Amino acid sequence: MNQIIQLVGVSTLQTLLMVLFSTFFSVLIGFPLGILLFITGNTGITPKPVFNMVLSRIIDVLRSFPFVILMIVLLPFTRLVLGKAIGTAATIIPLSIAAAPFVARVIETALIEIEPGVITAARAMGSTNWQIIYKVLIPEVLPSVVSGITLTVINLISYSAMAGTLGGGGLGDLAIRYGYQRFRTDVMLASVVVIIFMVAVIQFAGTKIAESILKKR
């Protein structure tokens, strides 16, 4: 029992680190991309149809890649950046790249739902494009953004489990190497229970934060 607790504890910490850092980097990349998609779209504040179409196609291509295949494709790049292609740290790169397009679409969708009159009113008050973005658009969609990031984190937990099939570490790796390959049902069950618990906690926290933001409006 002590061995299982120790194995699950270490793997849980690895999963949390992967999810934490990949969430940070995916939001860092995806958030501005989502804003860019919106403001350059047909209903955006500075429409640029050609640029928007190219950026949109690139994001769609990245989103269409199954994570395991994307991770394999990025092995040379990961090795170039970190000097290794497997392990907890190495998994953060493909996780971030896989989640960033999802974040971008979440942000874009949330911004599209804003009433056009809000932007028109901001323009009438003499706001610049930059002021419209950070004083009007971002505060307006914050609850939706929190919900979207919550879904992103949950997806990243799932992706991190899949990364275990390629030596990515974490609970997925534990379930495959110790649970499946060594026929340790107890280890596999413990890994699954921890993953389910993590998802439940993150969903609960995300919902509460989004509700709190809505109440403060």
C-alpha positions as CSV (number, residue, x, y, z in Angstrom):
1,M,0.0,0.0,0.0
2,N,2.8,2.4,0.9
3,Q,4.4,1.7,-2.5
4,I,1.2,2.5,-4.3
5,I,0.7,5.8,-2.4
6,Q,4.3,6.8,-3.2
7,L,4.0,5.9,-6.9
8,V,0.7,7.7,-7.2
9,G,1.9,10.7,-5.3
10,V,5.0,11.2,-7.5
11,S,2.9,10.7,-10.7
12,T,0.2,13.0,-9.5
13,L,2.8,15.7,-8.9
14,Q,4.2,15.2,-12.4
15,T,0.8,15.5,-13.9
16,L,0.0,18.6,-12.0
17,L,3.3,20.2,-13.2
18,M,2.6,19.2,-16.8
19,V,-0.9,20.6,-16.7
20,L,0.1,23.8,-14.8
21,F,2.9,24.8,-17.1
22,S,1.1,23.7,-20.3
23,T,-2.0,25.7,-19.3
24,F,0.1,28.8,-18.7
25,F,1.9,28.5,-22.1
26,S,-1.2,27.5,-24.0
27,V,-3.1,30.6,-22.6
28,L,-0.1,32.8,-23.2
29,I,-0.2,31.7,-26.9
30,G,-3.9,31.1,-27.4
31,F,-5.3,34.2,-25.7
32,P,-3.7,36.8,-28.1
33,L,-4.4,34.5,-31.1
34,G,-8.1,34.4,-30.1
35,I,-8.2,38.2,-29.9
36,L,-6.4,38.5,-33.2
37,L,-8.9,36.1,-34.8
38,F,-11.8,38.3,-33.6
39,I,-10.5,41.7,-34.4
40,T,-9.4,40.7,-37.9
41,G,-12.6,38.9,-38.7
42,N,-15.5,40.3,-40.7
43,T,-17.2,41.6,-37.6
44,G,-14.0,42.7,-35.8
45,I,-12.7,46.1,-35.1
46,T,-10.0,46.0,-37.8
47,P,-11.1,43.4,-40.5
48,K,-8.3,41.8,-42.4
49,P,-10.0,38.9,-44.4
50,V,-6.9,37.4,-45.9
51,F,-4.8,37.4,-42.7
52,N,-7.8,36.1,-40.8
53,M,-8.4,33.3,-43.2
54,V,-4.7,32.2,-43.1
55,L,-4.5,32.3,-39.3
56,S,-7.8,30.5,-39.0
57,R,-6.7,27.7,-41.3
58,I,-3.4,27.3,-39.4
59,I,-5.3,27.0,-36.1
60,D,-7.7,24.5,-37.6
61,V,-4.9,22.3,-38.9
62,L,-3.3,22.3,-35.4
63,R,-6.6,21.5,-33.8
64,S,-7.2,18.6,-36.1
65,F,-4.0,16.7,-35.1
66,P,-4.7,13.8,-32.7
67,F,-2.5,14.5,-29.7
68,V,-0.4,11.3,-29.8
69,I,0.5,12.0,-33.5
70,L,1.2,15.7,-32.7
71,M,3.5,14.6,-29.9
72,I,5.4,12.3,-32.3
73,V,5.7,15.0,-34.9
74,L,7.1,17.4,-32.4
75,L,9.7,15.0,-31.0
76,P,12.6,16.6,-33.0
77,F,11.5,20.1,-32.0
78,T,11.2,19.1,-28.4
79,R,14.6,17.5,-28.5
80,L,16.1,20.6,-30.1
81,V,14.6,22.9,-27.4
82,L,15.2,20.8,-24.3
83,G,17.8,18.3,-25.4
84,K,15.4,15.4,-24.7
85,A,12.1,14.2,-26.2
86,I,10.5,12.3,-23.3
87,G,9.8,13.0,-19.7
88,T,7.6,15.4,-17.8
89,A,9.3,18.6,-19.0
90,A,9.5,17.5,-22.6
91,T,5.7,16.8,-22.6
92,I,4.9,20.4,-21.8
93,I,5.8,21.5,-25.3
94,P,3.4,19.3,-27.2
95,L,0.7,19.8,-24.6
96,S,1.0,23.6,-24.9
97,I,0.9,23.5,-28.7
98,A,-2.0,21.1,-28.7
99,A,-4.1,23.3,-26.3
100,A,-3.2,26.7,-27.7
101,P,-5.5,26.5,-30.8
102,F,-8.4,25.3,-28.5
103,V,-7.8,28.4,-26.3
104,A,-7.8,30.6,-29.3
105,R,-11.1,29.3,-30.6
106,V,-12.6,29.6,-27.1
107,I,-11.6,33.3,-26.8
108,E,-12.7,34.0,-30.4
109,T,-16.1,32.4,-29.8
110,A,-16.6,34.3,-26.5
111,L,-15.7,37.6,-28.2
112,I,-18.1,37.0,-31.1
113,E,-21.0,36.7,-28.7
114,I,-20.5,40.3,-27.5
115,E,-23.2,42.7,-28.6
116,P,-21.9,44.9,-31.5
117,G,-23.4,47.9,-29.7
118,V,-20.9,47.6,-26.9
119,I,-18.1,48.2,-29.3
120,T,-19.9,50.9,-31.1
121,A,-20.5,52.7,-27.9
122,A,-16.8,52.4,-26.9
123,R,-15.8,53.9,-30.3
124,A,-18.3,56.8,-29.9
125,M,-16.6,57.6,-26.6
126,G,-13.3,58.0,-28.4
127,S,-11.7,54.7,-27.3
128,T,-8.7,53.4,-29.3
129,N,-8.6,49.9,-30.6
130,W,-6.3,48.9,-27.8
131,Q,-8.6,50.5,-25.2
132,I,-11.5,48.6,-26.7
133,I,-9.7,45.3,-26.4
134,Y,-8.4,45.6,-22.8
135,K,-11.1,47.8,-21.3
136,V,-14.2,46.5,-23.0
137,L,-13.8,43.2,-24.8
138,I,-11.7,41.3,-22.2
139,P,-13.7,42.3,-19.1
140,E,-16.9,41.5,-21.0
141,V,-15.9,37.9,-21.8
142,L,-14.0,37.1,-18.6
143,P,-16.6,34.6,-17.3
144,S,-16.7,32.7,-20.6
145,V,-12.9,32.8,-20.7
146,V,-12.7,31.2,-17.2
147,S,-15.1,28.5,-18.3
148,G,-13.0,27.9,-21.5
149,I,-9.8,27.7,-19.6
150,T,-11.4,25.2,-17.2
151,L,-12.2,23.0,-20.2
152,T,-8.7,23.5,-21.5
153,V,-7.2,22.3,-18.2
154,I,-9.5,19.2,-18.2
155,N,-8.5,18.4,-21.8
156,L,-4.8,18.8,-20.8
157,I,-5.3,16.3,-18.0
158,S,-6.6,13.9,-20.6
159,Y,-3.7,14.7,-23.0
160,S,-1.2,14.3,-20.2
161,A,-2.6,10.8,-19.5
162,M,-2.1,9.9,-23.2
163,A,1.4,11.3,-23.1
164,G,2.2,8.4,-20.7
165,T,2.0,6.0,-23.7
166,L,5.2,7.7,-25.0
167,G,7.0,8.0,-21.8
168,G,5.7,11.4,-20.8
169,G,5.5,10.6,-17.1
170,G,2.6,11.4,-14.9
171,L,-0.5,9.3,-14.0
172,G,-0.9,8.0,-17.6
173,D,2.7,6.7,-17.6
174,L,2.0,5.0,-14.2
175,A,-1.2,3.4,-15.4
176,I,0.5,2.0,-18.5
177,R,3.9,0.8,-17.1
178,Y,2.8,-0.3,-13.6
179,G,-0.9,-0.9,-14.1
180,Y,-1.3,-2.4,-17.5
181,Q,2.1,-3.9,-18.4
182,R,2.7,-5.4,-14.9
183,F,-1.0,-6.4,-14.4
184,R,-1.4,-4.2,-11.3
185,T,-5.1,-3.5,-11.4
186,D,-4.8,-1.6,-8.1
187,V,-2.3,0.9,-9.5
188,M,-4.4,1.5,-12.6
189,L,-7.5,2.0,-10.5
190,A,-5.7,4.4,-8.2
191,S,-4.5,6.4,-11.2
192,V,-7.9,6.6,-12.7
193,V,-9.5,7.7,-9.4
194,V,-6.9,10.5,-9.0
195,I,-7.5,11.7,-12.5
196,I,-11.3,11.7,-12.0
197,F,-10.9,13.6,-8.7
198,M,-8.6,16.2,-10.3
199,V,-11.1,16.8,-13.1
200,A,-14.0,17.2,-10.6
201,V,-12.0,19.7,-8.5
202,I,-11.0,21.8,-11.4
203,Q,-14.5,21.8,-12.9
204,F,-15.9,22.9,-9.5
205,A,-13.3,25.6,-9.0
206,G,-13.8,26.9,-12.6
207,T,-17.5,27.1,-12.2
208,K,-17.3,28.9,-8.9
209,I,-14.8,31.5,-10.2
210,A,-17.0,32.2,-13.3
211,E,-20.1,32.6,-11.1
212,S,-18.2,34.9,-8.8
213,I,-17.1,37.1,-11.7
214,L,-20.7,37.3,-13.0
215,K,-22.0,38.3,-9.5
216,K,-19.6,41.2,-9.3
217,R,-20.9,42.8,-12.5
